[in-house]
Amino acid sequence: MNLTFTFGGVASTIYIEEAVDNIHAILGGAIGRGACLLVCDKNTAGIAVRIAPGLAAGKSVAAQTCGMCVLPAGESAKNWANVEKILKAAGDAGLGRDGVFIGVGGGVITDMTAFAASVYMRGAKLALAPTTLLGMVDAAVGGKTGFDLFGIKNFIGTFYPSPFIIMPVESLSTLPGREWKSGFAELLKTAVLDDNDDFLDRIGSLKDAFSSPDFPANILQNTFLRGELLACIARCVEIKGRVVEDDPEETGTRRRLLNLGHTFGHALEASAGLGLLTHGEAVAWGIARACDLGRSLGVTCPVRAEKITALLDSFGYETRAPHPGMKETGRFMDALFHDKKKKAGKLAFIVPERRGCGVVFIEKNERTEIERIIHIINGEAT
């Protein structure tokens, strides 16, 4: 199953449910005889090792191997020091501007690999192989790159779409349950953006299998459930792809819709300590807060807000406000106030509407106005 989009003039083809052993065949033409660098973490090194021989086989005698950069796993590794390691590994592997950076892993790896490719010699070739559900349905698609800095999620980044995004669904079989849950949050987020709730209901139909003791084998080994999962991944990619085509560098409001739950979620991640909550856990909490905010502003239909929150609860996400992991309200406020998605000093919040979602901007730049809204969603007196 292939989908192709044009992101800012770059044709990006997404290959869904490709086997790991087929990746080299897809990338062979793109790499040619140029040098390549596989970037992975300790959890995906085994997959990268399987890919490398096929990539090296078509090269000249002078370049029989592919370089490999293995980084620590987790959000705490998403920093400038590890971007430097990628860039140094590329130089050591002899990559020129015709070289190819290949990111194999979850969102942390694909984000950093794409950023490194975007700045290496002013731009090298790029291919991504997301191995987590979150990476497949969100992080690797659309061209955003970056890393964390100053305790702020994705504070540094570029727009650099990958022409090749290959999703080896077989890699999901070894994904820990918490990472599955993180990915499902992005599936739910995208479904809330859809023009009707059919997609949301379809994801909801998987919740019983999701909570089964034999998960994820029950989904991946059952023909019907596997087909439902793949259909949800494809639908999510399609929705995000169309949104990004319309607004590739978030200069308008269209792409901002993909940030549903993220303004609150990123602030929660920073407040709790980057890496202590998964990105999806924070986004799920942020979606619940967006529903609360939308209701308080009279934008979100109460019935739809309750449906969305109930579905989040049914998947086992924390939706209470304030979040138990929020260490300091002041730290949360600092992170929220410094959100990079501000426009003219106003914070942008995405809130569900009767159908899909809309963007609301807080009309005042003063911190007191933001605090007033936080008090509302926390159910506190104002």
Order of alpha helices (4+ residues) and beta strands (2+ residues): beta-beta-alpha-beta-alpha-beta-alpha-beta-alpha-beta-beta-beta-beta-alpha-alpha-alpha-alpha-alpha-alpha-alpha-alpha-alpha-beta-beta-alpha
